[in-house]
Amino acid sequence: MAGRVESAEPAPTTIVYDVRGGSTSAVPGRAAALAHRQGWVLDSSAIACPLRFVWGADDRLLPWPRAAERYRRWFPTADWIELAGVGHAVQLDVPLEAAQLILGLTA
């Protein structure tokens, strides 16, 4: 099967730590840069399923809209939904609405 990964190393701890917001680095994209150096190249054209980003406009971990700019570049065909008054954990802030938005994409 084309594009199938037969074996993969686990994500480096520094990437996981950075993605979870534990990084003290002020350098944007540090996790992405490290992933690229490790050979974890993003190929968004290989994504064959619908992709939706639901972003809380009051996200303080990944501030809107600045933090979303790179994701918009990486995934130009993704569906985007911005929710006013919602923070980083959309599924916790508005669980019913988050579930409906997922179902609306996958149903």
Secondary structure as GFF3:
##gff-version 3
##sequence-region A 1 107
A	DSSP	alpha_helix	13	19	.	.	.	ID=ss1
A	DSSP	alpha_helix	30	37	.	.	.	ID=ss2
A	DSSP	three_ten_helix	44	46	.	.	.	ID=ss3
A	DSSP	beta_strand	52	56	.	.	.	ID=ss4
A	DSSP	alpha_helix	68	74	.	.	.	ID=ss5
A	DSSP	beta_strand	79	83	.	.	.	ID=ss6
A	DSSP	alpha_helix	90	93	.	.	.	ID=ss7
A	DSSP	alpha_helix	95	106	.	.	.	ID=ss8
###
